Amino acid sequence: MTDEQLLERIVANPKIMAGKPVIRGTRLTVDFILNLLAHGSTATEVLREYDGLENEDIQACLLFATQSLGNMAFMPLGKQDG
């Protein structure tokens, strides 16, 4: 599946979840799925918990985040040694 096809799975509508990006056809936000993964849930566990969700939806969330962050500059948040 191409990047474009994956990203078509992510939509934003001001009337759904206050315009946050969601997986098409759901009210599951990209940040919700990423948070589950960040806190130790596996993709298999997420897929098992949310009927109708597909592995490509999780891939789409990761790609969306990657592309969104690729256009940002970050400042370190913690104390650096040196």
N, C-alpha and C positions, 0 to 999 in steps of 0.2 A: 504494500500500500504506500502511495506517495505521501509526502508531507502535506500536499494540498488536500488529498483525500482524508487524511487524518484530521486536519484542521477544520474540515467541513463538519466534523462531529461536535465542534464547540460553537455555541451560539451565545449571543448576548441580546437580551430583549428587556427594555426598561420595565416591562410589566411582569417579568419573571425574576424573582430573587433580587429585586432592586437593580437589575441590569448587570449583575455579576455574570461572568462567563459560566455557562453550564453545559453539561453534556446534552446534546440535542435530544428532545423528547423526554427529558427528566427535569427534576429540580435539584439535581446533584451538581454543586458548584465545583469548578476546577480546584479551588483552594481547599474544599472539603476533602476531595479525593487525595490531593497531595498531602494534606495533613494526616490522613489515615496512614499513608505510606511512610511519612516521616516519623510517625510514632510506632512503627514496627509492624503494621499490618502488611501482609503479603498481597500481591495482586490476586492470587487465588482466593484468599480470604475475602477480599473486597468483592470479587465477582460472585462468590457464594452468598454473600450477605445482601447484595442488591440485584434482584432478578431483572433480567433484560440487559444488564450491563455486559459489555463485551471487552475482551482484552484490548482491542483497538481503541476503545474509549479511554482506557487507562494510558495507553501510548499517546493518545491525542492530548491528554492533560499534561503529560510530561513534555511533549513537544511544544505545546502552547506556552508553558512556563519557561522552557529553554529559549524560545524565540522572544518572549516578552523581556526576559532578563538580559538577553543579548544586546538590547538597545539601551541599557542602563549603566551608569557608572556608580560604583559602590565606594563608600567610605568605610574604613574599618570601624567596627562597633566596640571591639574590646581593646584592652591595653596591649600594646605591642612591646616586645623586648627589644632593647637596643637603643 
